[in-house]
Amino acid sequence: MRKKIIVVDCGSRDETQAIVRSYEGVTLYSADKPVGNQRTYGGTKSSGDMLLFLDADAQFSKNFLRDWVHAA
């Protein structure tokens, strides 16, 4: 399974952009508010069978992504 990670940021003032750029293979885009515009933009840049939207304040278990991918 080919995996692609896309991050859409709306001008964060924290270290989000620097952190994203530190990971090889992660694509960073910028889009305007509201969050719906950012999700739509990210969706147009993606392809594949699975699409997962996570917000900056999302909290999930340690194995969430692994379990989510294997459950699909």
C-alpha positions as CSV (number, residue, x, y, z in Angstrom):
1,M,0.0,0.0,0.0
2,R,1.4,3.4,-1.0
3,K,1.0,6.0,1.6
4,K,1.0,9.8,1.2
5,I,0.9,12.3,4.0
6,I,-0.4,15.8,3.2
7,V,-0.5,18.7,5.7
8,V,-2.6,21.7,5.0
9,D,-1.7,24.7,7.2
10,C,-3.3,28.1,7.5
11,G,-0.4,30.2,8.6
12,S,0.2,28.6,12.0
13,R,2.4,30.8,14.3
14,D,3.8,27.8,16.1
15,E,6.4,25.3,14.8
16,T,4.0,23.3,12.6
17,Q,5.6,24.2,9.3
18,A,9.1,23.6,10.5
19,I,8.1,20.2,12.0
20,V,6.3,19.2,8.8
21,R,9.3,20.1,6.7
22,S,11.6,18.0,8.9
23,Y,9.8,14.8,7.7
24,E,10.9,13.4,4.4
25,G,8.0,12.6,2.1
26,V,5.4,14.8,3.8
27,T,3.9,17.5,1.6
28,L,3.0,20.8,3.0
29,Y,0.3,23.1,1.5
30,S,-1.2,26.3,2.6
31,A,-5.0,27.1,2.3
32,D,-7.3,29.8,3.7
33,K,-9.7,29.5,6.6
34,P,-12.2,28.1,7.4
35,V,-11.1,24.5,8.1
36,G,-13.6,23.2,5.5
37,N,-11.5,25.0,2.7
38,Q,-8.3,23.4,4.1
39,R,-9.9,19.9,4.1
40,T,-11.3,20.4,0.6
41,Y,-7.9,21.6,-0.7
42,G,-6.1,18.6,0.9
43,G,-8.7,16.3,-0.6
44,T,-8.1,17.6,-4.1
45,K,-4.4,16.9,-3.7
46,S,-4.9,13.4,-2.5
47,S,-5.6,10.1,-4.2
48,G,-6.2,6.5,-3.1
49,D,-8.7,4.4,-1.3
50,M,-8.4,5.9,2.2
51,L,-8.5,9.5,3.3
52,L,-8.2,10.6,6.9
53,F,-8.6,14.2,8.2
54,L,-7.0,15.1,11.5
55,D,-7.1,18.5,13.2
56,A,-4.3,20.0,15.2
57,D,-6.1,19.3,18.4
58,A,-6.9,15.6,17.6
59,Q,-5.8,13.1,20.2
60,F,-5.7,9.4,19.6
61,S,-4.2,6.2,21.0
62,K,-0.6,5.2,20.3
63,N,-1.7,2.6,17.7
64,F,-4.6,4.5,16.1
65,L,-3.1,4.9,12.7
66,R,-1.8,1.4,12.5
67,D,-5.1,-0.1,13.6
68,W,-7.0,2.2,11.2
69,V,-5.0,1.2,8.2
70,H,-5.2,-2.6,9.1
71,A,-9.0,-2.3,9.6
72,A,-9.7,-0.9,6.2
